[in-house]
Amino acid sequence: MRYLIGNWKSFNTITQTTLWLEEFAKTYSKPRTNIKMIVCAPFTNLAEANRLIGGLHLPIEIAAQDVSPFPEGKHTGEITAQMLSELTGHCLIGHSERRREFGESSKTVGQKAKLLLENSLVPIVCLDTPYLDEQIKELLDLQLPLQSCIFVYEPLAAIGTGKAADAASVEIVASKISFLTESVCPILYGGSVTEENIALFLDKQHIDGVLVGTDSLSVPSFVKLMHAFI
């Protein structure tokens, strides 16, 4: 299985999400069955997006961009894994923007992964080299079934800069992630992925797909990336 995952970040209202999915329905061509397409959308869009995806019979899934590190309880404003389990099957965690802007630690990300897995959700765990070993050790210490996770190597220098990492270097890191996790799990690359460079990453043995930011906001760009898998 190969993965094309989009991360909308704090973009797209419910209305804009509706327009995106309707345009996607008109423009995509049926992909190969071994490609899983997922879009990580804001919490507010999940329910309506699911309704539209079902109604339009689209080969795409909607995922959450974050989850609370707490179980249900007195945690005002938090969205728990139990809540998400009725809306999605996947959730992005550990993104560098969460670490930088909200001070999230590897321990916090580990707790989120634990709660997601306990609620039958697939964690999409973002990693970068400064904390890669630490984060994987935290997950191993929690004795989590890492074969049920998706890992994304996102070097900070490549996120939103227009300068993707060197594919050969990414392959080395992806191989290390595979070794450290001691499991067969999907490993993706994220960071300034475009139509022009995606093939360089898909060609590597240990890279099972990509996580895309900016180019996932545009339906034509997303469809072009999808065609790169065919």
C-alpha positions in Angstrom: 0.0 0.0 0.0 1.2 3.5 -0.9 -0.1 6.7 0.7 -0.9 10.2 -0.5 -1.8 12.3 2.5 -2.7 16.0 2.4 -2.4 18.3 5.4 -4.7 21.4 5.1 -3.5 22.8 8.4 -5.6 25.8 9.4 -7.1 26.3 6.0 -10.5 25.5 4.5 -13.9 26.2 6.1 -16.8 23.8 5.8 -17.9 25.7 2.7 -14.5 25.5 1.1 -14.2 21.9 2.0 -17.4 21.2 0.2 -16.2 23.0 -2.9 -12.9 21.1 -2.8 -14.6 17.7 -2.6 -17.1 18.6 -5.3 -14.2 19.7 -7.6 -12.2 16.6 -6.8 -15.2 14.4 -7.7 -15.3 16.0 -11.2 -11.6 15.9 -11.9 -10.0 12.8 -10.5 -9.5 9.6 -12.5 -9.7 6.3 -10.7 -6.4 5.5 -9.0 -4.8 2.2 -8.6 -6.3 0.2 -5.7 -3.0 0.1 -3.8 -3.1 3.9 -3.2 -4.7 5.2 0.0 -5.6 8.9 -0.2 -6.2 10.8 3.0 -6.7 14.5 3.7 -6.1 15.9 7.2 -8.7 18.5 7.7 -9.7 20.9 10.6 -12.0 19.3 13.3 -14.9 21.5 12.2 -14.9 19.9 8.7 -14.8 16.2 9.6 -18.5 15.3 9.8 -19.6 17.2 6.7 -16.6 15.9 4.7 -17.5 12.3 5.6 -21.1 12.9 4.5 -19.9 14.3 1.1 -17.3 11.6 0.6 -20.0 9.0 1.1 -22.5 10.7 -1.1 -20.0 11.3 -3.9 -18.4 7.8 -3.5 -14.9 9.3 -3.4 -11.8 7.1 -3.0 -10.5 9.4 -0.2 -10.6 9.5 3.6 -10.7 12.4 6.0 -8.3 12.5 9.0 -7.9 14.7 12.0 -4.9 17.0 12.4 -4.5 16.5 16.2 -6.0 14.9 19.3 -6.0 15.5 23.0 -3.3 13.8 25.1 -6.1 13.2 27.7 -8.9 10.7 27.8 -12.5 12.0 28.2 -12.9 14.1 31.3 -12.8 17.7 32.6 -10.5 19.1 29.9 -12.3 22.1 28.4 -11.8 22.5 24.7 -10.1 19.2 24.1 -11.1 16.8 21.3 -10.5 13.2 22.5 -9.6 10.1 20.6 -12.9 8.6 21.6 -14.7 11.6 19.9 -12.6 11.2 16.8 -13.3 7.5 16.5 -16.8 8.3 15.3 -15.5 10.7 12.6 -12.3 9.3 11.2 -9.8 6.4 11.2 -6.6 8.4 11.1 -5.1 11.3 13.0 -1.9 13.4 12.5 0.3 13.9 15.6 3.7 15.3 16.4 3.9 17.8 13.6 6.8 20.3 14.0 4.3 23.2 14.1 2.7 21.7 17.1 6.1 21.2 18.8 7.3 24.7 17.9 4.1 26.7 18.6 2.6 24.7 21.4 5.6 23.2 23.1 4.6 19.6 22.6 7.1 17.0 23.7 7.8 13.4 22.6 6.1 12.3 25.8 2.9 14.2 24.8 3.0 12.7 21.3 3.4 9.3 22.8 0.4 9.7 25.0 -1.7 10.8 22.0 -0.5 7.8 20.0 -1.5 5.5 22.9 -5.0 7.0 23.1 -5.5 6.8 19.4 -4.5 3.2 19.2 -6.7 2.3 22.2 -9.7 3.8 20.2 -8.8 1.9 17.0 -7.4 5.0 15.2 -4.2 5.0 13.1 -1.6 7.6 14.4 0.2 9.4 11.6 3.4 10.3 13.6 5.6 13.1 12.3 9.3 12.9 12.9 12.4 15.0 12.4 16.1 14.1 13.1 16.6 16.2 16.2 14.0 14.1 18.1 13.6 11.0 15.9 15.3 8.6 18.3 13.7 10.1 21.4 10.2 9.9 19.9 10.5 6.3 18.7 12.0 5.3 22.1 9.0 6.9 23.8 6.6 4.9 21.7 8.5 1.7 22.3 8.6 2.3 26.0 4.8 2.6 25.9 4.8 -0.9 24.2 2.6 0.4 21.4 1.9 -1.7 18.3 4.0 0.4 16.0 3.0 -1.7 13.0 -0.4 0.0 13.3 1.2 3.5 12.9 2.2 5.5 9.9 5.5 7.5 10.3 6.3 10.6 8.4 9.8 12.0 8.1 9.4 15.8 7.8 12.7 17.7 8.1 12.0 21.2 9.4 14.2 22.8 6.7 11.9 21.5 4.0 8.5 22.4 5.5 6.9 25.3 3.6 10.2 26.4 2.2 9.9 25.1 -1.4 13.1 23.2 -0.9 12.6 19.5 -0.6 15.1 17.3 1.1 17.5 15.2 -1.0 15.7 11.9 -1.8 18.8 9.8 -1.1 19.1 11.4 2.4 15.4 10.8 3.1 15.9 7.1 2.1 18.6 6.8 4.7 16.4 8.3 7.4 13.4 6.1 6.4 15.6 3.0 6.6 16.6 4.1 10.1 13.0 4.6 11.2 12.2 1.1 9.9 15.1 -0.3 11.9 14.3 1.6 15.1 10.6 0.8 15.1 11.3 -2.9 14.7 8.2 -3.3 12.7 6.8 -3.2 9.1 5.0 0.1 9.0 4.4 2.7 6.3 7.1 5.4 6.2 6.3 8.6 4.3 8.2 11.8 3.4 6.9 15.3 3.9 8.3 18.7 3.0 7.8 20.8 -0.1 6.6 17.8 -2.1 5.5 18.8 -5.7 4.5 17.3 -9.0 8.1 17.9 -10.1 9.9 16.0 -7.3 7.4 13.4 -6.0 8.8 10.6 -8.3 12.2 11.0 -6.7 10.7 9.9 -3.3 8.3 7.3 -4.6 11.2 5.6 -6.3 12.9 4.8 -3.0 12.6 1.4 -1.4 11.8 2.5 2.2 9.5 5.4 1.3 5.8 4.4 1.0 4.3 7.7 0.1 4.2 11.4 0.9 2.6 14.0 3.2 1.7 17.1 1.3 0.9 20.6 2.6 0.4 23.5 0.2 -0.2 21.3 -2.9 -3.1 19.5 -1.1 -5.1 22.8 -0.9 -5.5 22.9 -4.7 -7.5 20.1 -6.3 -5.6 20.2 -9.6 -2.2 20.0 -7.8 -3.5 17.2 -5.6 -4.8 15.2 -8.6 -1.4 15.7 -10.4 0.3 14.2 -7.3 -2.2 11.3 -7.4 -1.3 10.6 -11.0 2.4 10.3 -10.1 1.5 7.0 -8.3 -0.1 5.5 -11.5 
